[in-house]
Amino acid sequence: MNFNIPNALTWARILMIPLVLAVYYLPPDVLSQHHQNMLACALFVVAAVTDWFDGWLARKLGLTSAFGAFLDPVADKLMVCAALVLLVWLDRCNAVLAFIIVGRELTISALREWMAQLGKTKSVAVSFIGKLKTAAQMIAIPMLLYYDDLLGLPIRRMGSVLMVVAVVLTLWSMVYYMRRAMQVLNEK
């Protein structure tokens, strides 16, 4: 296991997950609902930014590693899945939408593992639609964590709409990856 700055940022992202969850267990006399929302949103945004930054830094400094390539998507999936469970618990996200996203993440992770065993990882490499799906999720989730209007903008409503967009992109990307995998399997 390589211990370097990009991997440390990925570990920090994983360690921030319980902090985001813990914010909502603080009593209201310690942190009001509005401040809980602000803090959880801020922590999630910092974690999301480290996701981009650790990858950029690893490439820039030549610190890419097999361990980092493994850990980074695991951290992303843990972060998104934990946030979705939290949002369902807070009644800010429909459980069916959260299930679709979590189910897709598990399915595609298993598919990538299977393709790796077949030596065909490039057939299910991250695509543009997958990156678009991630971007939609990483914007919708903090909006739903924040949940209040901001500068007159209906953040709650915008986050809910964007979550539906994220689910559509989630399904689209899943179909895309499944079709790519089926092409490989049909060649054999």
Phi, psi and chi 1 to 4 in degrees:
 res  aa     phi    psi   chi1   chi2   chi3   chi4
   1 MET       -  124.5  175.9  172.9   74.6      -
   2 ASN   -84.1  127.4  -63.3    1.9      -      -
   3 PHE  -105.3  109.1 -169.3   79.4      -      -
   4 ASN  -142.8  177.2   54.0   41.6      -      -
   5 ILE   -60.1  -47.2  -65.9  170.9      -      -
   6 PRO   -58.3  -43.3  -26.0   35.2      -      -
   7 ASN   -67.8  -35.4  -73.4  -13.2      -      -
   8 ALA   -63.5  -38.8      -      -      -      -
   9 LEU   -65.4  -38.4  -71.9  171.2      -      -
  10 THR   -64.5  -44.3  -57.5      -      -      -
  11 TRP   -61.8  -39.2  -81.4  112.5      -      -
  12 ALA   -62.0  -38.4      -      -      -      -
  13 ARG   -62.2  -41.6 -170.6  161.0   72.8 -111.0
  14 ILE   -64.9  -41.3  -68.7  169.8      -      -
  15 LEU   -70.2  -20.4  -65.9  173.5      -      -
  16 MET   -76.9  -19.1  -73.6 -153.9  -76.7      -
  17 ILE   -57.6  -52.3  -65.1  166.3      -      -
  18 PRO   -63.9  -27.2    4.6   -7.7      -      -
  19 LEU   -66.1  -43.1  -67.6  177.3      -      -
  20 VAL   -59.8  -44.0  172.2      -      -      -
  21 LEU   -67.0  -42.0  -58.9  174.9      -      -
  22 ALA   -63.3  -28.6      -      -      -      -
  23 VAL   -53.4  -38.7  164.3      -      -      -
  24 TYR   -82.0   -3.3  -70.7   98.4      -      -
  25 TYR   -98.3   -2.2  -75.3   93.5      -      -
  26 LEU   -75.5  138.5  -66.3  172.5      -      -
  27 PRO   -66.8  151.9   10.6  -14.0      -      -
  28 PRO   -59.7  -25.3   -7.7   11.7      -      -
  29 ASP   -76.0  -16.3   56.9  -36.0      -      -
  30 VAL   -89.3  -44.3  173.3      -      -      -
  31 LEU  -147.4  118.6 -153.5   57.8      -      -
  32 SER   -65.8  163.9   70.2      -      -      -
  33 GLN   -56.3  -43.6  179.3   74.9   49.2      -
  34 HIS   -60.8  -43.7  173.9   73.1      -      -
  35 HIS   -72.1  -32.2  -71.2  103.7      -      -
  36 GLN   -61.0  -46.7  -72.8  175.1  -24.3      -
  37 ASN   -59.5  -46.2  -67.7  -17.6      -      -
  38 MET   -62.4  -44.8  -75.0  178.4   36.6      -
  39 LEU   -67.9  -44.8 -177.2   55.5      -      -
  40 ALA   -61.6  -43.0      -      -      -      -
  41 CYS   -61.7  -46.8  175.4      -      -      -
  42 ALA   -61.6  -44.1      -      -      -      -
  43 LEU   -62.6  -42.0  -72.4  168.1      -      -
  44 PHE   -64.6  -42.5 -172.4   89.5      -      -
  45 VAL   -63.4  -43.0  167.8      -      -      -
  46 VAL   -60.0  -44.2  167.3      -      -      -
  47 ALA   -62.2  -42.7      -      -      -      -
  48 ALA   -64.4  -39.2      -      -      -      -
  49 VAL   -66.5  -38.7  169.1      -      -      -
  50 THR   -64.5  -28.1   65.9      -      -      -
  51 ASP   -59.6  -47.7  177.4   28.8      -      -
  52 TRP   -68.3  -45.7  172.8   82.3      -      -
  53 PHE   -66.3  -39.6 -171.9   63.7      -      -
  54 ASP   -65.7  -38.1   65.4   11.4      -      -
  55 GLY   -66.6  -43.6      -      -      -      -
  56 TRP   -62.4  -45.5  176.0   82.4      -      -
  57 LEU   -64.8  -41.0 -161.4   57.9      -      -
  58 ALA   -61.2  -43.2      -      -      -      -
  59 ARG   -69.2  -43.1  -71.7 -176.0  -63.2  -82.2
  60 LYS   -63.1  -42.2  179.5   90.7  171.2  156.4
  61 LEU   -93.3    1.3  -60.4  176.7      -      -
  62 GLY    66.1   35.1      -      -      -      -
  63 LEU  -107.3   23.5  -63.3  172.9      -      -
  64 THR   -68.8  146.8   57.8      -      -      -
  65 SER  -149.8  159.8   66.1      -      -      -
  66 ALA   -61.9  -39.3      -      -      -      -
  67 PHE   -64.5  -43.8 -179.4   72.7      -      -
  68 GLY   -62.7  -41.0      -      -      -      -
  69 ALA   -64.5  -30.4      -      -      -      -
  70 PHE   -76.7  -48.3  157.3   75.9      -      -
  71 LEU   -70.3  -36.5 -170.6   61.6      -      -
  72 ASP   -58.6  -52.5 -173.9   65.5      -      -
  73 PRO   -67.0  -28.7   15.3  -22.5      -      -
  74 VAL   -64.0  -44.9  169.5      -      -      -
  75 ALA   -61.1  -42.3      -      -      -      -
  76 ASP   -59.8  -47.6  -62.6  -15.2      -      -
  77 LYS   -67.0  -40.8  -74.1  166.6 -174.3   25.7
  78 LEU   -60.7  -43.8  -73.7  171.6      -      -
  79 MET   -63.7  -48.0 -171.6  171.2   73.4      -
  80 VAL   -66.7  -45.9  166.5      -      -      -
  81 CYS   -64.0  -43.0  -68.8      -      -      -
  82 ALA   -63.0  -42.6      -      -      -      -
  83 ALA   -64.5  -39.0      -      -      -      -
  84 LEU   -66.6  -41.8  -72.0  170.7      -      -
  85 VAL   -61.3  -43.2  169.3      -      -      -
  86 LEU   -60.6  -44.5  175.3   64.0      -      -
  87 LEU   -66.0  -35.5  -69.8  170.4      -      -
  88 VAL   -66.1  -44.3  168.4      -      -      -
  89 TRP   -59.8  -38.4  179.3   66.8      -      -
  90 LEU   -79.6   -1.7  -67.0  169.9      -      -
  91 ASP    61.8   40.5 -159.8   25.9      -      -
  92 ARG  -112.8   -7.0  -62.4  179.6 -174.7 -178.6
  93 CYS  -141.4  137.0  179.5      -      -      -
  94 ASN   -66.4  135.0 -178.6  -72.5      -      -
  95 ALA   -61.9  -34.1      -      -      -      -
  96 VAL   -64.9  -41.8  172.2      -      -      -
  97 LEU   -63.7  -44.1  -61.3 -179.6      -      -
  98 ALA   -62.6  -42.0      -      -      -      -
  99 PHE   -61.6  -41.2  176.4   78.5      -      -
 100 ILE   -60.7  -45.5  -70.6  169.2      -      -
 101 ILE   -66.5  -47.7  -68.0  172.6      -      -
 102 VAL   -63.9  -43.2  171.7      -      -      -
 103 GLY   -60.7  -40.8      -      -      -      -
 104 ARG   -64.5  -43.0 -179.8  -95.4 -174.9 -151.7
 105 GLU   -61.0  -43.9  -63.9  -58.9  -23.0      -
 106 LEU   -65.4  -43.5  -67.0  170.6      -      -
 107 THR   -62.7  -48.9  -59.0      -      -      -
 108 ILE   -70.0  -34.0  -61.4  -53.1      -      -
 109 SER   -62.5  -44.3  -68.2      -      -      -
 110 ALA   -65.0  -40.3      -      -      -      -
 111 LEU   -62.5  -43.2 -179.6   66.7      -      -
 112 ARG   -63.8  -39.9  -75.2 -166.7  172.0  122.6
 113 GLU   -61.4  -44.6  171.6  108.1   10.3      -
 114 TRP   -63.3  -45.9 -173.2   26.6      -      -
 115 MET   -63.7  -34.5  -70.1  -67.9  109.4      -
 116 ALA   -64.1  -40.2      -      -      -      -
 117 GLN   -64.0  -29.3  -71.4  176.0   -1.5      -
 118 LEU   -86.7   -2.6  -62.9  174.8      -      -
 119 GLY    74.8   26.0      -      -      -      -
 120 LYS  -123.5   40.2  -59.7  -69.5 -174.4  176.7
 121 THR   -61.8  -31.7   53.3      -      -      -
 122 LYS   -65.4  -23.7  -69.7 -172.7 -179.3 -172.6
 123 SER   -68.4  -22.3   65.1      -      -      -
 124 VAL  -124.0   30.3  -72.8      -      -      -
 125 ALA   -65.0  157.4      -      -      -      -
 126 VAL   -57.2  130.4  176.1      -      -      -
 127 SER  -107.7  173.1   68.1      -      -      -
 128 PHE   -60.7  -41.2  176.4   73.1      -      -
 129 ILE   -65.0  -34.6 -170.5   67.7      -      -
 130 GLY   -66.0  -39.0      -      -      -      -
 131 LYS   -68.8  -37.2  -70.2 -179.5 -179.1 -173.0
 132 LEU   -64.7  -41.1 -155.8   55.3      -      -
 133 LYS   -59.7  -45.8  176.5  -98.2  -38.0  167.7
 134 THR   -63.0  -42.9  -60.5      -      -      -
 135 ALA   -61.2  -43.9      -      -      -      -
 136 ALA   -61.6  -42.6      -      -      -      -
 137 GLN   -64.6  -43.8  -70.7  174.1   -1.7      -
 138 MET   -71.3  -13.8  -66.1  -60.6 -168.4      -
 139 ILE   -96.3  -41.5  -63.8  168.5      -      -
 140 ALA   -65.3  -42.2      -      -      -      -
 141 ILE   -61.6  -50.5  -70.4  170.3      -      -
 142 PRO   -64.0  -30.6    5.5  -10.9      -      -
 143 MET   -63.6  -41.0  -70.8  176.6  136.4      -
 144 LEU   -75.8  -25.7  -68.1  172.2      -      -
 145 LEU   -72.1  -43.2  -72.6  170.5      -      -
 146 TYR   -65.4  -52.1 -173.5   76.6      -      -
 147 TYR    66.5   -4.6 -145.6   59.7      -      -
 148 ASP  -105.6  162.4  -66.1  -39.1      -      -
 149 ASP   -66.8  148.9  -71.5   -8.1      -      -
 150 LEU  -136.8  118.4 -179.4   65.3      -      -
 151 LEU    53.2   38.3  -57.2  172.4      -      -
 152 GLY    81.5   -2.4      -      -      -      -
 153 LEU   -88.9  135.0  -65.6  172.7      -      -
 154 PRO   -79.2   77.5   30.0  -33.4      -      -
 155 ILE   -56.5  -41.9  -61.8  -60.8      -      -
 156 ARG   -58.7  -48.8  171.0 -175.1  -36.7  161.6
 157 ARG   -66.6  -42.8 -163.6  168.7  -42.5  125.2
 158 MET   -61.9  -42.2  -68.6  167.7   60.7      -
 159 GLY   -63.8  -39.0      -      -      -      -
 160 SER   -65.3  -42.5  -65.5      -      -      -
 161 VAL   -66.0  -44.1  168.4      -      -      -
 162 LEU   -65.5  -30.6 -163.5   52.0      -      -
 163 MET   -65.7  -38.9 -175.0   57.9   70.8      -
 164 VAL   -64.2  -42.0  171.6      -      -      -
 165 VAL   -59.9  -43.2  169.8      -      -      -
 166 ALA   -60.7  -39.1      -      -      -      -
 167 VAL   -67.1  -41.2  166.7      -      -      -
 168 VAL   -60.8  -46.5  169.3      -      -      -
 169 LEU   -64.8  -34.1  -67.7  170.5      -      -
 170 THR   -61.3  -48.3  -66.1      -      -      -
 171 LEU   -66.0  -42.2  -68.8  170.2      -      -
 172 TRP   -60.2  -46.9 -175.7    4.1      -      -
 173 SER   -66.4  -34.9   68.9      -      -      -
 174 MET   -64.3  -44.5 -174.7  171.1   81.5      -
 175 VAL   -61.7  -42.0  168.2      -      -      -
 176 TYR   -58.3  -50.4  171.2   80.9      -      -
 177 TYR   -66.1  -38.5  -69.2  125.3      -      -
 178 MET   -64.6  -41.0  -64.5  -62.0  -89.4      -
 179 ARG   -63.9  -41.8  -69.6  174.7  112.7 -174.8
 180 ARG   -61.3  -42.6  -64.3  -73.8  -51.1 -101.5
 181 ALA   -66.8  -40.0      -      -      -      -
 182 MET   -63.3  -36.3  -68.1  -51.9  -71.8      -
 183 GLN   -60.2  -43.8  -71.6  172.3   -9.8      -
 184 VAL   -63.6  -45.8  168.9      -      -      -
 185 LEU   -66.8  -34.6  -64.7  173.8      -      -
 186 ASN   -70.9  -22.4  -73.2  -24.7      -      -
 187 GLU   -71.8  -24.4  -69.3  171.6    1.5      -
 188 LYS   -81.0      -  -68.0 -162.4  170.5 -122.2
